[in-house]
């Protein structure tokens, strides 16, 4: 088995980013760093705290070997894409020319989704996230949530949504067992929203965030993909959302996927985003992360909410990856950035039993690589557009 130090390798980035990344890595291990370390000026101090993020432990139930890869990583988190359809056309998610949708007959039915989800949960998965496309446009979304939330052993049922239709559906979704919500929003400016998504609807997304807060979701997570020259000037505006409400703003590095015309010049590295927040706000405290956490989490003195950074490109978190993906067409994907997939729909429809399905899943998990190839190689690797994968 490879050691964690062998598995967790940082990217070879441009020299201007690498020194910052190493200092921020030191911060996450418990050392204090200052903005003078980051930019040669100022004396503002960042420090770590001993706050612990709650995380469901799988120790209270048997774990199937099918969820453990060749590097010893245990996968307890399943992301299920419910549809390839979406009511927005975001630049980084869908190519300008659109995508070819899988015929409905080739998509998983509600019963098939529940059957496969039940298999994963009975084998040790304790968290499911529903994605798309846009999951809320499925007509059976409430019933699906009710069935999934009833699976014995499932502790968290989450959803990532663009928020366009969420506000009206959220009360019933909550009653159906949906207990965690991420709402994607990349700008607080309506005109920029319309440009980025190729659709109107900014106000409806803001209303969905309000509805989630009012219904008691805590935290309400807001996902923001940061792109240079588009919304990197709004980082601190997003942080303001956390001041008086239990909102966790999650700044995501721009990632390459098929059709999104990725360019490293559009990438705003974590170090740069953190530096911008640190200059604006005092009392920025690093929260101790769980080993499987994808985000680097921070609190700000006086703020009810929190901010996080998802550093897929500049400081990957492959060593602690516990995520698997089931796509809307029934294909199973063990890595967001890897092109390999295996169909679970086909053997399911051929009448194969749970043992055979576990064998197929386990073999795919065992083939999972130690880490992804790095952002420049990822950009050259054939993969689906984000709208097919669901993030």
FIVEXSE-132075 format. One record per residue: x, y, z of N, C-alpha, C in turn; residue in one letter. Coordinates in steps of 0.1 Angstrom, whole numbers, plus 2048, in hexadecimal, padded with zeros to 3 digits. Example, Ala and Ser with C-alpha at 12.3 -4.5 7.8 and 13.67 -1.06 7.14 Angstrom:
2
PT   n.xx   n.yy   n.zz   ca.xx   ca.yy   ca.zz   c.xx   c.yy   c.zz   residuo
PT    884    7C7    84E     87B     7D3     84E    884    7DF    84E         A
PT    880    7EA    847     889     7F5     847    881    800    84F         S
end
This chain:
391
PT   n.xx   n.yy   n.zz   ca.xx   ca.yy   ca.zz   c.xx   c.yy   c.zz   residuo
PT    808    7F4    800     800     800     800    809    80C    800         X
PT    805    816    7F8     80D     822     7F7    80B    82A    804         X
PT    815    832    808     814     83A     814    80C    847    810         X
PT    807    84E    81A     7FF     85A     817    808    864    810         X
PT    815    865    814     81E     86F     80E    820    86C    7FF         X
PT    81F    85F    7FC     821     85B     7EE    814    85F    7E6         X
PT    809    85D    7EC     7FC     85F     7E6    7F9    86E    7E4         X
PT    7FC    875    7EF     7F8     883     7EF    803    88C    7EA         X
PT    804    88E    7DD     80E     895     7D6    808    8A2    7D1         X
PT    80F    8AD    7D3     80A     8BA     7CE    80E    8BC    7C0         X
PT    806    8C4    7B9     809     8C7     7AB    816    8CF    7A9         X
PT    81D    8CE    79E     828     8D6     79B    822    8E3    794         X
PT    820    8ED    79C     819     8F9     796    824    903    793         X
PT    820    90E    78E     829     919     78B    82F    91D    798         X
PT    83C    921    798     843     924     7A4    83D    92E    7AD         X
PT    835    937    7A7     82F     942     7AF    824    93C    7B8         X
PT    81E    931    7B4     814     92B     7BC    819    920    7C6         X
PT    824    91A    7C2     829     90E     7CA    82D    912    7D8         X
PT    834    91E    7DA     839     922     7E7    82D    925    7F0         X
PT    823    92B    7EA     817     92E     7F2    810    921    7F7         X
PT    80F    918    7EE     808     90B     7F1    80F    904    7FC         X
PT    81C    904    7FC     823     8FD     807    821    904    814         X
PT    820    911    814     81E     918     821    80F    916    826         X
PT    806    915    81D     7F8     912     821    7F7    904    826         X
PT    7FF    8FB    820     7FF     8ED     825    804    8ED    833         X
PT    80E    8F5    836     812     8F6     844    808    8FB    84D         X
PT    800    904    848     7F5     90A     850    7EB    8FF    854         X
PT    7E8    8F6    84A     7DE     8EB     84D    7E4    8E1    857         X
PT    7F1    8E0    858     7F6     8D7     862    7F8    8DD    870         X
PT    7F4    8E9    871     7F3     8EF     87F    7FD    8FA    881         X
PT    804    8FF    876     80D     90A     878    807    917    875         X
PT    80B    922    87B     806     92F     878    80D    935    86C         X
PT    806    93B    863     80C     942     858    806    950    857         X
PT    80E    959    851     809     966     84F    809    96A    841         X
PT    801    975    83E     801     979     830    80E    97E    82B         X
PT    818    981    834     825     985     830    82C    979    82A         X
PT    829    96D    82F     82E     961     829    829    95F    81B         X
PT    81C    964    819     816     961     80C    819    96C    802         X
PT    81B    978    806     81D     983     7FC    828    98D    800         X
PT    82F    98A    80A     83A     993     80E    836    9A0    814         X
PT    82A    9A1    819     825     9AD     81F    81C    9AA    82A         X
PT    816    9B4    831     80C     9B3     83B    811    9A9    846         X
PT    80A    9AA    852     80E     9A1     85D    802    99A    862         X
PT    7F7    999    85B     7EB     993     85F    7ED    984    862         X
PT    7E7    97F    86C     7EB     971     870    7DF    968    86E         X
PT    7E2    95C    868     7D9     951     867    7DD    947    872         X
PT    7D3    941    878     7D6     937     881    7CC    92B    880         X
PT    7D0    920    885     7C7     914     885    7BF    914    892         X
PT    7B4    90D    891     7AC     90B     89D    7AB    8FC    89F         X
PT    7A6    8F8    8AA     7A4     8EA     8AE    795    8E5    8AC         X
PT    78E    8ED    8A4     780     8E9     8A2    780    8DD    89A         X
PT    777    8D4    89C     776     8C7     896    76A    8C6    88D         X
PT    76B    8C3    881     760     8C1     878    759    8B3    87B         X
PT    74C    8B3    87D     746     8A6     87F    745    89E    872         X
PT    747    891    873     748     888     868    742    87B    86C         X
PT    739    876    864     734     869     868    73E    85E    867         X
PT    740    856    871     749     84B     871    743    83E    86B         X
PT    74A    837    863     745     82A     85E    747    81F    867         X
PT    74C    821    873     750     816     87C    745    80F    882         X
PT    739    814    881     72D     80E     887    726    804    87E         X
PT    72C    801    873     726     7F7     86A    731    7F1    862         X
PT    72E    7E4    85D     738     7DD     855    73B    7E5    848         X
PT    748    7E4    844     74C     7EB     838    750    7E0    82D         X
PT    74A    7E1    821     74E     7D7     817    75B    7DB    811         X
PT    762    7D0    80D     76F     7D2     807    76E    7D9    7F9         X
PT    762    7D9    7F4     760     7DF     7E7    762    7EE    7E7         X
PT    762    7F4    7F3     763     803     7F5    772    807    7F8         X
PT    77B    7FD    7F9     789     800     7FC    792    7FE    7F0         X
PT    799    809    7ED     7A2     808     7E1    7AF    802    7E4         X
PT    7B8    801    7DA     7C5     7FB     7DC    7CF    803    7E5         X
PT    7CB    810    7E8     7D3     818     7F0    7CD    819    7FE         X
PT    7C3    811    801     7BD     811     80E    7B2    81C    811         X
PT    7AF    823    807     7A5     82E     809    797    828    809         X
PT    78F    82B    813     782     827     815    778    831    810         X
PT    76F    82C    807     766     835     800    758    834    806         X
PT    753    83E    80D     747     83E     814    73D    849    80F         X
PT    740    84F    804     739     85A     7FF    736    858    7F0         X
PT    729    857    7ED     725     854     7DF    71D    861    7DA         X
PT    722    865    7CE     71B     870     7C7    713    86A    7BC         X
PT    706    86D    7BB     6FE     868     7B1    6F8    873    7A8         X
PT    6FC    872    79B     6F6     87C     792    6E8    877    78D         X
PT    6DE    87F    790     6D0     87B     78D    6CC    87E    77F         X
PT    6D2    887    779     6CE     88B     76B    6D9    892    764         X
PT    6D9    892    757     6E3     89A     74F    6DD    8A7    74B         X
PT    6D1    8A9    74E     6CA     8B5     74A    6CC    8C0    754         X
PT    6CC    8CD    74F     6CD     8D8     758    6C6    8E4    753         X
PT    6C1    8ED    75B     6BA     8F9     757    6C3    905    756         X
PT    6D0    903    758     6DB     90D     755    6E5    908    74B         X
PT    6ED    910    746     6F7     90D     73C    705    913    740         X
PT    70A    910    74C     716     916     751    722    913    748         X
PT    72A    91D    746     736     91C     73D    73F    910    741         X
PT    742    90F    74E     74C     905     753    746    8F7    754         X
PT    739    8F6    752     732     8E9     754    72E    8E3    747         X
PT    728    8EB    73E     723     8E7     731    729    8EE    726         X
PT    72E    8E6    71B     733     8ED     70F    729    8F6    709         X
PT    72E    900    702     725     90A     6FB    71C    903    6F2         X
PT    720    8F9    6EB     718     8F2     6E1    70E    8E8    6E8         X
PT    70E    8E7    6F5     705     8DE     6FC    70C    8D0    6FD         X
PT    704    8C7    702     709     8B9     703    6FE    8B0    6FE         X
PT    703    8A4    6F9     6F9     89A     6F5    6F4    892    701         X
PT    6E7    893    703     6E1     88C     70E    6DF    87E    70C         X
PT    6E1    876    716     6DF     867     716    6D0    865    714         X
PT    6CB    85C    70B     6BD     859     70A    6B7    855    718         X
PT    6AB    859    71A     6A5     856     727    6A5    848    72B         X
PT    6A3    83F    721     6A3     830     724    6B0    82B    729         X
PT    6BB    833    727     6C8     82E     72B    6CC    834    738         X
PT    6C3    83D    73E     6C6     843     74B    6C0    83A    756         X
PT    6C6    83B    762     6C1     833     76D    6B4    837    771         X
PT    6AB    82E    774     69E     831     779    69F    833    788         X
PT    694    838    78E     693     83A     79C    696    82D    7A4         X
PT    690    823    7A0     692     816     7A6    6A1    811    7A5         X
PT    6A7    813    799     6B5     80F     797    6BE    818    7A0         X
PT    6BB    824    7A1     6C4     82D     7AA    6C3    828    7B8         X
PT    6B7    826    7BD     6B5     821     7CB    6BC    814    7CD         X
PT    6BB    80B    7C3     6C1     7FD     7C4    6D0    7FE    7C6         X
PT    6D6    806    7BD     6E5     808     7BE    6E9    80F    7CA         X
PT    6E2    81A    7CE     6E5     821     7DA    6E4    818    7E6         X
PT    6DA    810    7E6     6D8     806     7F2    6E4    7FD    7F3         X
PT    6E9    7F8    7E7     6F5     7EF     7E7    701    7F6    7ED         X
PT    703    803    7E9     70F     80A     7EE    70D    80D    7FD         X
PT    701    811    801     6FF     814     80F    701    808    818         X
PT    6FC    7FC    813     6FD     7F0     81B    70B    7EB    81C         X
PT    714    7F0    813     722     7ED     812    72B    7F6    81A         X
PT    725    802    81F     72D     80B     827    72C    819    824         X
PT    726    81D    818     724     82B     815    71B    831    81F         X
PT    71E    83D    825     715     843     82E    711    852    82A         X
PT    716    856    81E     712     863     819    70F    862    80A         X
PT    704    868    806     700     868     7F8    6FE    877    7F5         X
PT    703    87B    7E9     701     889     7E4    6FA    888    7D7         X
PT    6EF    88F    7D5     6E7     88F     7C8    6EC    89A    7C0         X
PT    6F0    898    7B3     6F5     8A2     7AA    6ED    8A1    79D         X
PT    6F2    8A8    793     6ED     8A7     786    6F7    8A8    77B         X
PT    6F5    8B0    771     6E9     8B8     76E    6E4    8BF    77A         X
PT    6D7    8C2    77A     6D1     8C9     785    6C7    8BF    78B         X
PT    6C9    8BA    797     6C1     8AF     79D    6B3    8B3    7A0         X
PT    6B0    8C0    7A2     6A3     8C4     7A6    699    8C4    79B         X
PT    69E    8C2    78E     694     8C2     783    68E    8B4    781         X
PT    693    8AA    788     68D     89D     788    67F    89E    78F         X
PT    675    898    788     668     899     78D    666    890    79A         X
PT    66E    886    79B     66D     87D     7A6    677    880    7B1         X
PT    67D    88C    7B2     688     88F     7BB    684    88E    7CA         X
PT    677    892    7CD     673     890     7DB    672    882    7DF         X
PT    66C    87A    7D7     66A     86C     7DA    678    865    7DA         X
PT    681    868    7D1     68E     863     7D1    695    866    7DE         X
PT    695    872    7E2     69B     876     7EF    695    86E    7FB         X
PT    688    86C    7FB     682     865     805    687    856    806         X
PT    688    850    7FA     68C     842     7FA    69B    841    7FE         X
PT    6A3    84A    7F9     6B2     84A     7FC    6B4    84D    80B         X
PT    6AD    856    810     6AF     85A     81E    6AB    84F    828         X
PT    6A3    846    823     69E     83B     82B    6A7    82F    82B         X
PT    6B2    82F    823     6BB     824     823    6C2    823    830         X
PT    6C2    817    836     6C8     815     843    6D7    816    842         X
PT    6DD    81F    84A     6EC     821     84A    6F0    82E    843         X
PT    6E6    834    83B     6EA     841     835    6E8    84C    840         X
PT    6F2    854    841     6F2     85E     84C    6F0    86C    846         X
PT    6F5    86E    839     6F3     87B     833    6EE    87A    825         X
PT    6E3    881    822     6DE     883     814    6E0    891    810         X
PT    6E9    894    807     6EC     8A2     803    6E8    8A4    7F4         X
PT    6E8    8B0    7F0     6E5     8B4     7E2    6ED    8C0    7DE         X
PT    6F2    8C0    7D2     6F8     8CC     7CC    6EF    8D0    7C1         X
PT    6EB    8DD    7C2     6E0     8E2     7B9    6E4    8F1    7B4         X
PT    6DF    8F5    7A9     6E1     903     7A5    6D7    90C    7AB         X
PT    6CD    907    7B2     6C4     90F     7BA    6B9    916    7B2         X
PT    6B8    914    7A5     6AE     91A     79D    6A0    916    7A1         X
PT    69E    909    7A4     691     904     7A7    690    8FF    7B6         X
PT    69B    901    7BD     69D     8FB     7CA    693    901    7D4         X
PT    691    90E    7D4     68A     915     7DE    67C    90F    7E1         X
PT    675    90D    7D6     667     907     7D7    667    8F9    7DC         X
PT    671    8F1    7D9     671     8E3     7DB    678    8E0    7E9         X
PT    67F    8E9    7EE     688     8E5     7FA    680    8E1    806         X
PT    674    8E7    80A     66D     8E2     815    66A    8D3    814         X
PT    665    8CF    809     661     8C1     807    66E    8B8    807         X
PT    678    8BD    800     685     8B6     800    68A    8B3    80E         X
PT    689    8BE    816     68E     8BC     824    685    8B2    82B         X
PT    678    8B2    829     670     8A8     830    672    89A    82A         X
PT    678    89A    81E     67B     88D     818    689    887    81C         X
PT    690    88F    825     69D     88A     82A    6A9    890    825         X
PT    6A8    89B    81D     6B4     8A2     818    6B9    8AA    823         X
PT    6C5    8A7    828     6CA     8AE     833    6D7    8B7    831         X
PT    6DB    8B8    825     6E7     8C1     822    6E5    8C6    813         X
PT    6E7    8D3    812     6E5     8DA     805    6F1    8E2    801         X
PT    6F6    8E0    7F5     700     8E9     7EF    6FA    8F0    7E3         X
PT    6FA    8FD    7E3     6F5     905     7D8    700    90C    7D0         X
PT    700    90A    7C3     70B     90F     7BB    707    91D    7B7         X
PT    711    926    7B9     70F     934     7B5    71D    93B    7B3         X
PT    71F    93F    7A7     72D     944     7A4    72E    953    7A3         X
PT    723    95A    7A5     724     969     7A5    718    96E    7AD         X
PT    71A    97A    7B3     70F     981     7BA    709    98C    7B1         X
PT    70E    98D    7A5     70A     997     79B    700    991    791         X
PT    6F4    995    790     6EA     98F     787    6EF    98F    778         X
PT    6F5    999    774     6F9     99A     766    704    990    763         X
PT    70D    98E    76C     718     984     76B    712    976    76C         X
PT    708    974    774     702     967     775    6FC    963    768         X
PT    6F5    96D    762     6EF     96A     755    6F9    966    74A         X
PT    704    96D    74B     70F     96A     741    715    95C    744         X
PT    717    959    750     71E     94C     753    715    941    751         X
PT    708    942    754     6FF     937     753    6F7    936    746         X
PT    6F8    941    73E     6F0     943     732    6E1    942    734         X
PT    6DD    945    741     6CF     945     745    6CD    950    74F         X
PT    6C0    954    751     6BD     95D     75D    6BA    954    769         X
PT    6B9    95A    775     6B5     952     780    6BD    955    78D         X
PT    6C5    960    78D     6CE     963     798    6C5    965    7A5         X
PT    6BA    96C    7A4     6B2     96F     7B0    6AC    962    7B6         X
PT    6A9    959    7AD     6A3     94C     7B2    6AE    944    7BA         X
PT    6BA    945    7B6     6C5     93E     7BD    6C6    944    7CB         X
PT    6C6    952    7CB     6C8     959     7D8    6BC    955    7E1         X
PT    6B0    954    7DB     6A4     950     7E3    6A6    942    7E9         X
PT    6AC    939    7E1     6AE     92B     7E5    6B8    92B    7F1         X
PT    6C2    933    7F1     6CB     934     7FC    6C4    939    808         X
PT    6BB    943    807     6B3     948     812    6AA    93D    817         X
PT    6A4    936    80E     69B     92B     813    6A2    920    81B         X
PT    6AE    91D    816     6B5     912     81D    6B9    917    82B         X
PT    6BD    923    82D     6C0     929     83A    6B4    929    843         X
PT    6A9    92D    83D     69C     92E     845    697    920    849         X
PT    69A    916    841     696     908     845    69F    902    84E         X
PT    6AA    908    852     6B2     903     85D    6BE    8FB    858         X
PT    6C1    8FB    84B     6CD     8F4     846    6D9    8FC    84C         X
PT    6E2    8F4    852     6EE     8FA     858    6FA    8F1    858         X
PT    704    8F4    84F     704     900     847    6FD    8FF    83A         X
PT    6FA    90A    834     6F5     90A     826    702    90D    81E         X
PT    706    903    815     712     904     80E    710    90B    800         X
PT    718    914    7FD     718     91B     7F1    725    919    7E9         X
PT    724    912    7DE     72F     90F     7D6    732    91A    7CB         X
PT    73E    91F    7CB     742     929     7C2    74F    925    7BA         X
PT    74E    923    7AD     75A     920     7A5    760    92E    7A2         X
PT    76D    930    7A6     773     93C     7A4    77B    93C    797         X
PT    779    946    78F     780     947     782    786    955    780         X
PT    792    956    77D     799     963     77B    793    96B    770         X
PT    790    977    773     78B     980     76A    77C    980    769         X
PT    776    977    770     767     976     771    761    979    77E         X
PT    765    972    788     75F     974     796    76A    974    7A1         X
PT    776    975    79D     781     975     7A8    780    982    7B0         X
PT    77A    98C    7AA     778     999     7B2    76C    998    7BC         X
PT    765    98D    7BC     759     98C     7C5    75C    983    7D1         X
PT    768    97E    7D3     76B     975     7DE    767    97A    7EB         X
PT    76B    986    7EE     767     98C     7FB    758    98F    7FC         X
PT    752    992    7F1     743     994     7F1    73C    987    7F5         X
PT    741    97C    7F0     73C     96F     7F4    73E    96C    803         X
PT    74A    970    808     74D     96E     816    743    975    81F         X
PT    73E    980    81A     734     988     822    727    980    824         X
PT    724    976    81B     719     96E     81D    719    966    82A         X
PT    725    964    82F     727     95C     83B    727    964    848         X
PT    725    971    847     727     97A     853    71B    977    85D         X
PT    70F    977    859     704     976     862    6FB    96A    860         X
PT    6FF    961    857     6F7     955     855    700    949    854         X
PT    6FA    93D    857     702     931     857    705    92B    849         X
PT    70C    934    841     70F     930     834    71E    92C    833         X
PT    721    922    82C     72E     91D     829    731    920    81B         X
PT    739    92A    818     73C     92D     80A    749    925    806         X
PT    748    91D    7FB     752     914     7F7    758    919    7EA         X
PT    764    91E    7EA     76B     923     7DE    772    917    7D7         X
PT    76F    915    7CB     773     909     7C4    77D    90E    7B8         X
PT    788    908    7B8     792     90B     7AD    78C    906    7A0         X
PT    78D    90E    795     788     90A     788    78F    8FE    783         X
PT    787    8F4    77F     78C     8E7     77B    789    8E4    76C         X
PT    792    8DC    766     790     8D9     758    787    8CD    755         X
PT    77D    8CF    74D     774     8C5     748    771    8C7    73A         X
PT    76C    8BC    733     76A     8BD     725    761    8C9    721         X
PT    765    8D1    718     75D     8DC     713    75D    8E9    71B         X
PT    764    8E9    726     763     8F6     72E    76F    8FF    72B         X
PT    777    8FC    721     782     905     71C    78A    909    728         X
PT    78F    900    730     797     902     73B    7A4    908    737         X
PT    7A9    912    73F     7B6     918     73D    7BC    91C    74A         X
PT    7C8    919    74C     7CF     91B     759    7CE    92A    75D         X
PT    7CD    933    753     7CC     941     756    7BF    945    75D         X
PT    7B5    93C    75B     7A8     93F     762    7A8    93A    771         X
PT    7B2    931    774     7B3     92B     781    7B8    936    78B         X
PT    7B0    937    796     7B4     93F     7A1    7B8    935    7AC         X
PT    7C5    934    7B0     7C9     92A     7B9    7C4    92D    7C8         X
PT    7C3    923    7CF     7BE     924     7DD    7C6    92E    7E5         X
PT    7D4    92E    7E3     7DC     937     7EB    7D8    945    7E8         X
PT    7D5    948    7DB     7D2     956     7D8    7C4    95A    7DE         X
PT    7BA    950    7DD     7AD     953     7E3    7AE    955    7F2         X
PT    7B6    94D    7F9     7B7     94E     807    7BE    95B    80B         X
PT    7C8    95F    803     7CF     96B     805    7C5    977    805         X
PT    7BC    977    7FB     7B3     982     7F9    7A9    983    805         X
PT    7A5    977    80A     79C     977     815    7A3    97C    822         X
PT    7B0    977    823     7B8     97A     82F    7BB    989    830         X
PT    7BC    990    825     7BF     99E     825    7B2    9A6    829         X
PT    7A7    9A1    826     79A     9A8     829    795    9A5    837         X
PT    797    999    83C     791     995     849    79B    991    853         X
PT    79A    996    85F     7A2     991     86A    79C    985    871         X
PT    7A4    97E    878     79F     972     880    79B    967    877         X
PT    7A3    964    86D     7A0     959     864    7A6    94C    86A         X
PT    79E    943    86E     7A2     937     875    7A0    92A    86C         X
PT    7AB    923    86B     7AA     916     864    7A3    90B    86D         X
PT    799    905    868     793     8FA     86F    79A    8ED    86C         X
PT    79B    8E5    876     7A2     8D8     874    799    8CF    86B         X
PT    79E    8CB    860     797     8C3     856    797    8B4    859         X
PT    78B    8AE    855     78B     89F     856    794    89A    84A         X
PT    79A    88E    84C     7A3     889     842    79C    887    834         X
PT    78F    885    833     788     884     826    782    891    821         X
PT    785    89C    828     77F     8A9     824    786    8AE    817         X
PT    77E    8B2    80D     784     8B8     801    787    8C6    802         X
PT    781    8CD    80C     782     8DB     80E    78C    8DF    819         X
PT    792    8EA    818     79A     8F0     822    791    8FB    829         X
PT    78D    8F9    835     783     900     83C    788    90B    845         X
PT    781    916    845     785     922     84E    779    928    854         X
PT    77B    92E    860     771     936     866    777    944    867         X
PT    76E    94E    868     773     95C     86A    76C    961    876         X
PT    774    967    87F     76F     96D     88C    763    976    889         X
PT    758    973    890     74C     97B     88F    742    977    884         X
PT    746    96D    87C     73D     968     871    736    95C    876         X
PT    729    95B    873     722     94F     877    725    943    86E         X
PT    728    946    861     72B     93C     857    73A    939    856         X
PT    73E    933    84B     74C     930     849    74F    930    83A         X
PT    75C    92F    837     761     92F     829    76A    923    827         X
PT    76A    91D    81B     772     912     818    778    913    80A         X
PT    782    90C    808     789     90C     7FB    78B    8FE    7F6         X
PT    786    8FB    7EA     788     8EE     7E4    793    8EF    7DA         X
PT    79E    8E8    7DD     7AB     8EB     7D6    7AF    8DF    7CD         X
PT    7A5    8DB    7C4     7A7     8CF     7BC    7B3    8D0    7B3         X
PT    7B7    8DC    7AF     7C2     8DE     7A5    7CF    8E1    7AC         X
PT    7D0    8E9    7B6     7DD     8ED     7BB    7E1    8E5    7C7         X
PT    7D8    8DF    7CF     7DC     8D7     7DA    7D1    8CB    7DB         X
PT    7D3    8C1    7D2     7C9     8B7     7D2    7C8    8AF    7DF         X
PT    7BC    8A8    7E0     7B9     8A1     7ED    7B7    893    7EA         X
PT    7BE    88D    7E0     7BB     87F     7DC    7BE    875    7E7         X
PT    7C8    878    7EF     7CC     86E     7FA    7C0    86B    803         X
PT    7B7    874    805     7AC     872     80E    79F    870    807         X
PT    79F    86E    7FA     793     86D     7F2    78A    862    7F6         X
PT    77E    864    7F9     774     85A     7FD    768    85A    7F4         X
PT    769    860    7E8     75D     862     7E0    75D    859    7D4         X
PT    751    854    7D1     74E     84D     7C5    742    853    7BE         X
PT    740    851    7B1     736     858     7A9    72E    84E    7A0         X
PT    721    84F    7A1     717     848     799    711    852    790         X
PT    713    850    783     70E     85A     779    6FF    857    775         X
PT    6F9    860    76F     6EB     85E     76C    6E8    853    762         X
PT    6F2    84F    75A     6F0     844     751    6F4    837    757         X
PT    6F7    837    764     6FB     82A     76B    709    827    76A         X
PT    712    82F    764     720     82D     765    726    831    772         X
PT    730    829    776     736     82B     783    744    831    781         X
PT    747    83B    788     754     843     786    75A    844    794         X
PT    767    840    795     76E     840     7A2    776    84D    7A4         X
PT    778    855    799     780     861     79A    779    86C    792         X
PT    777    878    797     771     883     790    779    886    783         X
PT    786    885    784     78F     88A     779    793    87E    770         X
PT    790    872    774     794     866     76C    78A    863    762         X
PT    78E    85F    756     785     85B     74B    77E    84E    74C         X
PT    784    845    754     77E     837     755    771    836    75C         X
PT    768    82E    756     75B     82C     75B    757    81D    759         X
PT    74E    818    761     749     80B     75F    73A    80B    761         X
PT    732    804    759     724     805     75A    71F    7FC    765         X
PT    716    801    76D     70E     7F9     777    700    7F7    772         X
PT    6FC    800    769     6EE     7FE     763    6ED    7F1    75B         X
PT    6F7    7EE    753     6F6     7E2     74B    6F4    7D5    753         X
PT    6FD    7D2    75C     6FC     7C6     764    6EF    7C6    76C         X
PT    6EB    7D2    771     6DF     7D3     779    6D3    7CF    770         X
PT    6D3    7D4    764     6C7     7D0     75B    6C8    7C2    755         X
PT    6D4    7BC    756     6D5     7AE     752    6D1    7A5    75E         X
PT    6CE    7AB    769     6C9     7A2     774    6D4    79E    77E         X
PT    6E0    7A3    77D     6EA     79F     786    6E7    7A3    794         X
PT    6EB    79A    79D     6E8     79C     7AB    6F2    7A5    7B2         X
PT    6F0    7A8    7BF     6F9     7B1     7C6    707    7AC    7C7         X
PT    70A    79F    7C7     718     79B     7C8    71F    79E    7BC         X
PT    719    79D    7B0     720     7A0     7A3    722    7AF    7A2         X
PT    718    7B7    7A7     71A     7C5     7A6    725    7CA    7B0         X
PT    725    7C4    7BB     730     7C7     7C5    73E    7C4    7BE         X
PT    73E    7B9    7B7     74B     7B5     7B1    74F    7BF    7A7         X
PT    746    7C4    79F     749     7CE     794    74D    7DB    79B         X
PT    746    7DF    7A5     749     7EC     7AC    757    7EB    7B3         X
PT    759    7DF    7BA     766     7DE     7C1    772    7DE    7B7         X
PT    770    7D7    7AC     77B     7D7     7A2    77E    7E5    79D         X
PT    774    7ED    79B     776     7FB     796    77D    803    7A1         X
PT    779    802    7AE     77F     809     7B9    78E    805    7BA         X
PT    790    7F8    7B9     79E     7F4     7BA    7A7    7FA    7AF         X
PT    7A2    7FE    7A4     7AA     803     799    7AC    813    79B         X
PT    7A6    818    7A5     7A7     827     7A7    7B6    82A    7A9         X
PT    7BA    835    7A3     7C8     839     7A4    7CB    841    7B1         X
PT    7D7    842    7B4     7DB     849     7C0    7D7    858    7C0         X
PT    7D8    85E    7B4     7D4     86C     7B3    7D1    86F    7A4         X
PT    7CB    87A    7A2     7C8     87E     794    7D5    883    78D         X
PT    7D5    885    781     7E1     888     779    7E7    895    77A         X
PT    7E0    89F    780     7E4     8AD     780    7DD    8B5    776         X
PT    7DB    8C2    779     7D2     8CA     772    7D5    8CB    763         X
PT    7E2    8CB    75F     7E5     8CD     751    7E2    8C0    749         X
PT    7E5    8B4    74F     7E2     8A8     749    7D3    8A5    749         X
PT    7CC    8A9    754     7BD     8A8     754    7B7    8B0    749         X
PT    7BC    8BB    746     7B7     8C4     73B    7B8    8BD    72D         X
PT    7C1    8B4    72C     7C3     8AD     71F    7BC    89F    71F         X
PT    7B7    89B    72A     7B1     88D     72B    7A3    88D    727         X
PT    79E    884    71E     790     884     71B    788    881    727         X
PT    77D    888    729     774     886     734    767    88C    731         X
PT    75D    889    739     750     88E     736    74F    89D    73A         X
PT    746    8A5    735     744     8B2     73A    73E    8B1    748         X
PT    740    8BB    750     73C     8BB     75E    72D    8B8    760         X
PT    725    8BD    756     716     8BA     757    712    8AC    757         X
PT    71B    8A3    751     718     895     751    71D    88E    75E         X
PT    727    894    764     72E     88D     770    727    892    77D         X
PT    724    89F    77E     71D     8A3     78A    727    8A8    795         X
PT    733    8AA    791     73D     8AF     79B    741    8A5    7A6         X
end
